[in-house]
Amino acid sequence: MFRISSLIAGASLLALTATSAFADKNDDTLRIGWGGDGVMINADNYLGGTRTGIWFTKMVWDTLIERDNATGEYKGSLATAWQWVDDKTLELKLREGVSFHNGAEFGADDVVFTYNTMSAENSGARFRAIVDWIDHVEKVDAMTVRIHTKEPFPQALEFLSGPMPIYPHKYYAQVGSVGMSNKPVGTGPYKVVEMKPGEQYTLVRNDDYDWGSPKSKAKITNVIIREIPDAQTQVAELMSGGIDVTADMSPDLVTRLAGVPGLEAKMSETLRIFIIGLDAAKRANNPAVNDVRVRQALNYAIDRDGIVKNLMAGAARTLSTPCHPLQFGCSEEAAVKYPYDPEKAKALLAEAGFADGLDLTMYAEAPAKEAEAIMGNLAAVGVRVSLNRVPYEAYRDAQISGKAPAFLFNWGSYSLADASASISFFFKGGEDDFAQDKDVIEWLKTGDSVTDPAKRKEVYASAIGRITKEAYWIPLFSGVRGYAWDADLDFTPYADEIPRFYEYSWK
């Protein structure tokens, strides 16, 4: 195993870094190392849905609409214009002159096939809420489609600009999801040359990407993406020039790497939120978390500010809301606040009959260094936590089967800048709703369907107020990503956690 300190101190490795970077520029190849979120399960984003899969999708495929990260403006991509025909029918004019990487021409049939296939009940889509709002899509003519929604859905443009790529209908019908994952075909700024699942993916610039996409034509010709789960190995590869950029660095590594000649490193806040969910819906039949006083006590017991300062380099923000404040409708003013107050926590626990403390089982979907600090805070008020760190599939099984009275997780909202992508996913009555609060469900149904922005904000505020008053969740803090890269690379991190590799260039 490499030692980080020796890597940073080793002059020979620093020299090697400079040599390798120069070679990268000569062959115009960007080498990316990723793996902190787990390997890409499936390159078909609807069925895969990992964070690294979302990155990959952004490079290989396009969506109908793109949202400008700087202004929030929606811009035409594979669609050039759109209008609401009525409150449940969105008509889109499609862009002519676009071809998929296999030479097939893009048109209405591709949109109809993609959305109707993925929104079907038996599609296997990993996160149903991404497509469940679609009733059906119809072809009006060769370059016009109409999306019919089940209910009025004002978030449609946000969703269409997010995790909803368009696939070539004939190719997908022939090869299926597995074939698309093994040999991806899109319209995006990069074409796939080789796929080695769980190991390496090789891309080449799409030189025909000049049809007016809001994305830029790729500036670097070749991209090699390597799955490197171990952070120390990522650092070793970065130092030796084996990779040029990675996005999985811890705050301490960012601090160290930022001082290395030839490298740059930065912690950047993201739209991701960290939460402890509590089973108030009584699936686990846990007397403690069924009591609102206990749930409130758990909120008071956690020193969010201390965790952000000491473990996240101060780059995150503490949260009081069950969504990210940068999302539309996520009102911090509506939230009931729980400042760090161990004595208040103890008093509430005693009032609820747990003066001697309690035992609490908590599941986590992946290892998290913050969990130890949280457990320490809870132990200080008498809550003895048994933490089960398990793979995602086991975590989900524990949740749904009622084995998890508490669960620590994080949620990136699929990079959607709308509160519905968080609170409506988890509090609208579905299998992920561990509150089953009828008022919250109705407020969210309204917020997800009315077109008046002011009304949407009003009902989302009502939902946030109830969720936080009843302490159905323990909002913790926003996520951060630690990036490190070759100083000769023009690189910019984004809050939605999606690196735009097609924008980057060598200085």
N, C-alpha and C positions, 0 to 999 in steps of 0.2 A: 504494500500500500504506500502511495506517495505521501510525503509530509508537506502540508501546505507551506509551512515556514521555509522549508528548504527550496521549494519551487520558487518562492518569491525572491529568495536570496541568491539563487544560483545564476551567476553571470553567464555561464555557458548556455543555459536555457534561454536567457534573455536574448542572447545573440542569435540563437536558433529561431526564436520568435520572429525577429526582424527579417531573417533570411526567408522563412516560410511565407511571411506576409508578402514579401516582394515577389515570391514565386506565384502566390495567389493572384496578384495583380497582373502578372505576365500572362497567365492562362485565363484571366478574367473569371475566376471561380470563387464563389462565396461558400464557405464551409460552415454549416450550422450544427451545433450540438444541442440536442434537447432530450428530455426524458423525465423532468421533475414531476410531471403529471401522469406518468405511466405511458407505456408505448401506445401508439395509435392502433386502436382496436380494429377499425375498419375505415378505409379512406372514403367510403360512402358516408358522408357526414350525417345524413338522416338516421342511419342505423348505428353509426359509431358514436360521434358526439363528444370525444375527448377534446381537451383544450388544444393539444397539439394537432388534432385532426381539423380543428377550426382554422388554425394557421395554414395548414396544408390546403384546405378548401379555398382560402382567400387567394392563394397563388395560382391554383389550377382551374378554378371555376369562376363564374360571374353570377351575380344576382340581377333581378330586374331593376333594382334601384340601389344606389349607394348613398350613404349618409356622410356628409362632410364632417370630419371630426372636429374641425376648428369652428365651424359656424352652426352645425346641427342641421344644415339645409339638405333636403333630399334632392338628389340629382339623378337624371336618367342614365341608366346603364344599358342592359339588354332591352329595357323599355325606354321610350323617348318621351312619352306623355301619358297622363292618366287622369281620370275623373270619376267621381262617384255618380253613377247613373241614378241610383237610389241609395237608401241607407244600408242596403245589404248587397250592392252590386258595384264592383270596381272594374272599370274598363281601362285596359292598357293598350297603347299602340306600341308595337315592337320595332326594334331597330333592324333595318335592312343592311345587308352586306356583311353580316357576321357569320363566320364559319367555326365549327368545332375543330379540334386538333386533328381529327381523322378526315377532315375535308367536308363533312356533312354540313349543309346550310342550316343555320338557326332559323326557327320560325315558331308559329303558334302551336304546332303539334308537340314540340318539345316542352313547352310550358304546360300544356294540358296534361300530357303524360306524366311529367314530373310531379305536379301538385296533386293530381287525382290518384296517382299511385301511392304517394307518400301519406296522403291524408286518409286513405282507406283504412278501415278498422284493423285489417289483418296485415298491415304494411310492415310491422315490426319496428316502427319508428321509436327511437329510444326515449325521447321526450315528447309525448303526445301533444303537449300544449303548443309546440311549435307549429303544428299543422292542424290541430283539432278545430280551429276556428273556420276552416274551409269546408263548405258544404260540397261544392263541386266547381270545376272550371270548364268553361265552354269556349270553343273556337268560333269566333265571329267571322273571321276571314283569315287568309294566310299569315297576316301580320297584326292581328287584333285578337285579344282574349278578354273574357269577362270572368272575374273571380266572384263567385256567389258565396257569401258568408252565412253561417248558421244564424247568427245574430249580428246586429250592427257591431262593427269591430274597428274602433278608431285607431287602434295600434297597427293596422294593416301595413302601412308604409314602413314603420319601424321593423316589423317582422320581415317584410320582403327585402329590406336592405341588410338583413342580418344572416341568420344561418339557413337560408333557403336557396341554395344554388340550383341552377337549371342544368339538366342532363340531356344528352342527345337521345331521343326516344327510341330510334331503331336500334342503336347500339345497346342501350340498357335493356331493352326487351329481349335482345339476343343473349347477352352475357349475364344479366342479373346483377345483384348487389356484389356478389363475390367477384365476378368478372370485372365490374367497375372498380372495385377496390384493388384488384391485382394489376389492371391496366387502365388507369383513370384516363378519361377523355373529357375535356372541358373546353371552354372558350377563353380561359384566363391568360394572364401575362406569361405564365410558364407552362411548358409541356413536360409530361413525364417521360423520361427515358428508360428508367429502370426502377423496379420496386423490389426491395428485399425486406418483407414485413418484419418489424421488430428490430431491424438492423440498420438499413440505409436506403435512402430514396434519392434518385438523381434526376434533376430537372434541367431543361434548357430553355432559353428565352424564346417566346413566341414572336418571331419577327413580323408576323402578320397582325400584331396587336396594335392596329392604327385606325380603328373604326370609331374613335371618339369616346372611349370609355373614360369615366372620371378617374379610374386608376391610371397611373402613368405606365407607359411602355417600360419594361424592365431595363435597367441601366447595366446590370451585370449579366453576362451571358449565361453562365452556368451556376447552378446551386446544388450542393451536395448536403443532404440532411442526414445526420447520424443520430440514432437513438443511444444516448449515454445516460443511463439512470443514475449513476453515482456522481455526486457533486465533485468529489476530489478528482475523479477521473476527468471530469469536464475541465477543471482547473488545469490539470496536467496537460490536456490536449490544447487548451488555450495558450498556455505558456510555451508549448513546443511548436505552435503553429498548425497543429492538426485540425483545429477549428478556429474560426474568426469571430464568432459571436455565440453567446449562450444566454439563457434567460432564467436560470435556476439557482442563482447565487444567494446565499444567506447574507444577512447584513454584515456579519463579521468578515466574510470573504470579500464583499464589496469594498469594505473599508481597506482591507489589505491590498486588494488588486488595484484600487484607485491610485495607489502610490507607486505602482510598477511602471517604469518607462516603457512606452510603446503600447500600453493598454489604457482603456478607460472603463469606468464602472460606475453604476448609479442605481440607487433604490428609487422605484417609481410606484406611486399609488395606482391602484386599479379599481375597476367597478366591482370587484369581488368582495363579498362580505363573509365574515366568520360569525357563526351563531351556535348556540346550544339550544336545540329543540327539546321541548318538554311535552310528555304525553298527557296533556290535559283531557284528551278524548277517552282516556281510561282503557286503551287497548292493552296496556301492560298491567292494568289494575293495581297501580302503585299508590297506596294511600298518601304518601308524601307529595308527589307531584300533582296529585289530584286536588290538592289544597292550594288555593291562590296565595295564601300567606307564605307557604313554603317556596312557591315559585318566585314571589317577590323577594323573599330573603336571599335566594340564590342570586338574584340580580344585584342586590346590594353588596353581596359578599365578594364580588370579583373586581379587582383593581385594574380596570381596563387601561387607564392612563399609564400605570406602571409598566404593564406588559408592552404597550406601544413604545414607550421610551426606552426600555431596557432590552427588548427582544426584537424590535422592528425598526430600530434606528430612528425612531420618531417620524418615519415616513408615512405611516398609516394615520388614520383618524379614528378616534373612539366613536362608537355608534350608539344611538338611542333608538334607532328605527329598524324595522324588519325589512329594510331595503337600503339602497345606497342613496345618499342625499343628492347625488348628481343625476339621479333618474327623475324623469318627469313625474310629478305627483307624490314624491317622497318627502313629506312635510316633517321637518324636525320639530317645528312648533307644536304639532299635534301629538307628539309622543310624550308619554309619561316618563320622566327621567329617574334613573336609579344611580345616584352618585355612590362612590365607594364608601360604605358605612358598615363595618363589621358589627358594631354594637346594635345597629338597627336590624341587621340580619339575625343576630342572636335573639333579640327580643321577639321578632316575628316567628322564629322557629319555636321558641318557648310558648308563645301564644297558641301555636298550632299543635302543641303537645309534644314537641321534640326538644325539650330543654336539655336532654342528654345527648343530643345530636341524632344523626340518622345515617344509614348506609344507602348509597345510591350507585346503581350500575349505570355506566355511561359508555356508549359505543362511539368509536371514531372510525371514519372510513379510511383514514391513512395516518401514518405517524405525524404528529404535530408537536413541535417543541413548546408551543404555547400551552399545551395540555398540562404539562408539569406545573407551570405557574398557576394555572386555573385550579388544579387540584390542591395546591398549597393554600391558595386563598380560601377554598371551601373547607379544607381541613381546619383552618384557623377558627371557623365558626361552628365546628362540630360535624361537618358533613364529610363522611368518609367515602371517597369515590373509588369504585373499582372500575378501572378503565380497560375496555376491550378494544384493542386496535386490530382491525380486520380488513381484508380486501373489500372492495366496493360491493361485490355480490353478496358477501356474508353480512355486511353492514345493512344492505337493503332487506335481506331476509329477516334480520333481527328487528328492523323497524316494522315491517309490514306484518310480521307474525306476532307482534306484541311482546317481544323480549327486551325492548329498549325503552325504559322509562325516560332516559335522557340520551341525547346523541349530539356529538360535536361534529360539525361539518362546515364546509364553505360552499358558496354558490356564486357563480360568475354571471348569472342571468343571460347566458349565451351572448354576452356583450351588448344586450339590448338596453337602450337608455330610457326605459319606461318602467315605472314602479310595478306595473302589472306582471312584468317578467320575473318579479320576486314574490310579492305578496299574493298575487293571484295564483301562482304556481303552488303555493303552500297553504293557502287559507280559503280556498274556494270550494271545499267540500269533497275533493278527490282523495285518492289513497295516500297522498302526502300531507293531508290536512290532519294534524294531530290536535286541533282545537275543536273543529266541527261546531263553530259558533254561528248560529243561524243568522244573526244580524250581520256579522262580518261577511258571510257568504253573499247575502243580498246586496250589501254595499259594493262588494267587488263585482258582482254581476252587473250592477248599474255602471260602475266606473269603467268596466271593460266594454260597455256597449253604447254609452251616450257619446255623441260627437262634440258636445260643448266642453271645451277644455276646463272652464271654470267649474262646471258641475263635476267633472272627473276629479279635479283636485279636491273638491269638497267631500266627495264620498270616500276617496282614498284616505283623506285626513281622518274621517270618522273611523275607518277600519284600523288605521294606525293607532288611533287613540285607544280603541278597545283592545287591540292585540297587546299593546304595551301596558295598559292598566291591569289586564288580567295576567300579564307576564307569561303568555303562551310560549314566547321565545326569550332567550337571553342574547340580545344583540351584543356583539363584542367589539369588533373593529373592522375596518376595511382591509383588504388584502394589499400586499405590496409584491413587486417582483424585483429581483436583483439581477440587473443586466451587466455583462462584462463583454468587451469587444476590442478588437484591434483598433488602435488609435487612428490608423489610416483609413478606417471605414467610416463613412458618413452615415451614422445610425441615430434613429430617434425612437424612443419607447412611447407607447400610447396607453391611455387609461383603459381602453377596452381589451388590453392584453394581446392584441393582434399585431405582430410586427409586419410592416409592409415591406417585405424584402425586395419587391420590385422597385421601391423608391430609392433604395440604398445604392451608393456608388463608392468607388475608391477615390480618396482625395488626391 
